[in-house]
Amino acid sequence: MRRLLPDPAPLDDAGLVEAYRCPPGRWLRMDFIASLDGAITVDGKSEGLGAPGDRRVFRVLRALADVVLVGHGTAAAEGYHPVLLGSAVGRLRESLGRTPTMPVAVVSRRASLDPTSGLVTDAVSPTILVTCAAADPGRRAALAEAGVDVLVCGEDDVDLPGALDALAERGLEQVTCEGGPQLLRTALADGVVDELDLSVSPTMVGGEARLLDGALPSPARLTLRQVLEEDGMLFTRYSVG
Ligand SMILES: NC(=O)c1ccc[n+]([C@@H]2O[C@H](COP(=O)([O-])OP(=O)(O)OC[C@H]3O[C@@H](n4cnc5c(N)ncnc54)[C@H](OP(=O)(O)O)[C@@H]3O)[C@@H](O)[C@H]2O)c1
């Protein structure tokens, strides 16, 4: 891995961690990978775009986070698991003096999370559901019964700024959001995104899955802060707003 911007230099594993640290306090970063033509999936998953460097960046962004935030569509499509003791992320977190696990918070208007899924039953740090009052009360109760920390934020739809407040009240201030396109669009429209970390895979894919699932009310302006490179993949870090 090497840094191209600012200050070109080779980066070892410790340097990679430093390259992705956030300022102290509340921070929401969005982590995505896309092909050169803007596709975010190959056969419905992001895995086909990845490379060893991208997987290292993914682990670093999780290791630096207090909580992973993800839309239910992505959690389901990508087969999400909790962050487990002894996992690669857990070991990296421990080496940084952090707790070995942290919760995954799933955003779902309909409280679609399956209470029998591993994401719920295997979690060391209880999985969080971010939903709204309109979600089925029976589903919410079943998830709470299964050990999920159910956050009701908003009436008919999830109030994302309110959800970030509720996470911060639990001490979960540094948030790495792993998508997907619907959650990125609403987070940008709500003005709550601090940073976009976009890995650009040197591939052409085609298809329809893109970073955003629809138009924003107005274009978001981003500022390029950092570019890393490994094996032709660019790892960009943009600040938002
Ligand atoms: N390349 C990458 O970096 C990357 C990253 C992430 C995802 N992906 C890909 O994107 C695809 C998933 O896309 P998706 O459109 O399903 O995205 P998504 O945003 O992960 O999921 C959409 C679902 O999540 C819930 N949700 C998202 N935003 C919400 C909000 N603001 N308020 C309330 N609920 C919200 C809703 O769940 P309910 O229907 O349960 O209410 C909604 O139906 C997968 O193929 C995945 O592989 C790629």
The ligand as an SDF file (V2000), in Angstrom:
LIG
                    3D

 48 52  0  0  0  0  0  0  0  0999 V2000
  -20.1120   -1.9340   -3.0470 N   0  0  0  0  0  0  0  0  0  0  0  0
  -20.4200   -1.5340   -1.8420 C   0  0  0  0  0  0  0  0  0  0  0  0
  -19.6140   -0.8890   -1.1720 O   0  0  0  0  0  0  0  0  0  0  0  0
  -21.7770   -1.8430   -1.2840 C   0  0  0  0  0  0  0  0  0  0  0  0
  -22.0910   -1.3580   -0.0090 C   0  0  0  0  0  0  0  0  0  0  0  0
  -23.3520   -1.6390    0.5140 C   0  0  0  0  0  0  0  0  0  0  0  0
  -24.2660   -2.3690   -0.2170 C   0  0  0  0  0  0  0  0  0  0  0  0
  -23.9220   -2.8220   -1.4320 N   0  0  0  0  0  0  0  0  0  0  0  0
  -24.8840   -3.6000   -2.2120 C   0  0  0  0  0  0  0  0  0  0  0  0
  -26.1140   -2.9010   -2.2530 O   0  0  0  0  0  0  0  0  0  0  0  0
  -27.1880   -3.8270   -2.2710 C   0  0  0  0  0  0  0  0  0  0  0  0
  -28.1930   -3.4910   -1.1700 C   0  0  0  0  0  0  0  0  0  0  0  0
  -28.8240   -2.3280   -1.5360 O   0  0  0  0  0  0  0  0  0  0  0  0
  -30.1620   -1.7780   -0.8830 P   0  0  0  0  0  0  0  0  0  0  0  0
  -30.7640   -0.8110   -1.8260 O   0  0  0  0  0  0  0  0  0  0  0  0
  -30.9790   -2.9000   -0.3720 O   0  0  0  0  0  0  0  0  0  0  0  0
  -29.5690   -0.8910    0.2470 O   0  0  0  0  0  0  0  0  0  0  0  0
  -29.7000   -0.7070    1.8220 P   0  0  0  0  0  0  0  0  0  0  0  0
  -29.7180    0.7620    2.0350 O   0  0  0  0  0  0  0  0  0  0  0  0
  -28.6350   -1.4850    2.4920 O   0  0  0  0  0  0  0  0  0  0  0  0
  -31.0530   -1.3810    2.2680 O   0  0  0  0  0  0  0  0  0  0  0  0
  -32.3070   -0.8970    1.9880 C   0  0  0  0  0  0  0  0  0  0  0  0
  -33.2060   -1.3580    3.1050 C   0  0  0  0  0  0  0  0  0  0  0  0
  -32.6170   -0.9810    4.3480 O   0  0  0  0  0  0  0  0  0  0  0  0
  -33.5440   -0.2630    5.1410 C   0  0  0  0  0  0  0  0  0  0  0  0
  -33.1770    1.1570    5.0450 N   0  0  0  0  0  0  0  0  0  0  0  0
  -32.1440    1.7240    4.3630 C   0  0  0  0  0  0  0  0  0  0  0  0
  -32.1190    3.0410    4.5640 N   0  0  0  0  0  0  0  0  0  0  0  0
  -33.1460    3.3180    5.3870 C   0  0  0  0  0  0  0  0  0  0  0  0
  -33.6250    4.5070    5.9610 C   0  0  0  0  0  0  0  0  0  0  0  0
  -33.0390    5.7000    5.7320 N   0  0  0  0  0  0  0  0  0  0  0  0
  -34.7070    4.4340    6.7610 N   0  0  0  0  0  0  0  0  0  0  0  0
  -35.3110    3.2540    7.0230 C   0  0  0  0  0  0  0  0  0  0  0  0
  -34.8950    2.0760    6.5020 N   0  0  0  0  0  0  0  0  0  0  0  0
  -33.8210    2.1180    5.6920 C   0  0  0  0  0  0  0  0  0  0  0  0
  -34.8890   -0.5940    4.5560 C   0  0  0  0  0  0  0  0  0  0  0  0
  -35.1870   -1.8520    5.1260 O   0  0  0  0  0  0  0  0  0  0  0  0
  -36.6830   -2.4110    5.3470 P   0  0  0  0  0  0  0  0  0  0  0  0
  -37.1700   -2.7260    3.9730 O   0  0  0  0  0  0  0  0  0  0  0  0
  -36.4550   -3.6240    6.1890 O   0  0  0  0  0  0  0  0  0  0  0  0
  -37.4550   -1.3500    6.0230 O   0  0  0  0  0  0  0  0  0  0  0  0
  -34.5710   -0.7100    3.0730 C   0  0  0  0  0  0  0  0  0  0  0  0
  -35.4930   -1.5000    2.3680 O   0  0  0  0  0  0  0  0  0  0  0  0
  -26.6010   -5.2140   -2.0780 C   0  0  0  0  0  0  0  0  0  0  0  0
  -26.5280   -5.8450   -3.3210 O   0  0  0  0  0  0  0  0  0  0  0  0
  -25.2190   -4.9200   -1.5480 C   0  0  0  0  0  0  0  0  0  0  0  0
  -24.3010   -5.9200   -1.9230 O   0  0  0  0  0  0  0  0  0  0  0  0
  -22.6950   -2.5730   -1.9970 C   0  0  0  0  0  0  0  0  0  0  0  0
  1  2  1  0
  2  3  2  0
  2  4  1  0
  4  5  1  0
  4 48  2  0
  5  6  2  0
  6  7  1  0
  7  8  2  0
  8  9  1  0
  8 48  1  0
  9 10  1  0
  9 46  1  0
 10 11  1  0
 11 12  1  0
 11 44  1  0
 12 13  1  0
 13 14  1  0
 14 15  2  0
 14 16  1  0
 14 17  1  0
 17 18  1  0
 18 19  2  0
 18 20  1  0
 18 21  1  0
 21 22  1  0
 22 23  1  0
 23 24  1  0
 23 42  1  0
 24 25  1  0
 25 26  1  0
 25 36  1  0
 26 27  1  0
 26 35  1  0
 27 28  2  0
 28 29  1  0
 29 30  1  0
 29 35  2  0
 30 31  1  0
 30 32  2  0
 32 33  1  0
 33 34  2  0
 34 35  1  0
 36 37  1  0
 36 42  1  0
 37 38  1  0
 38 39  2  0
 38 40  1  0
 38 41  1  0
 42 43  1  0
 44 45  1  0
 44 46  1  0
 46 47  1  0
M  CHG  2   8   1  16  -1
M  END
$$$$
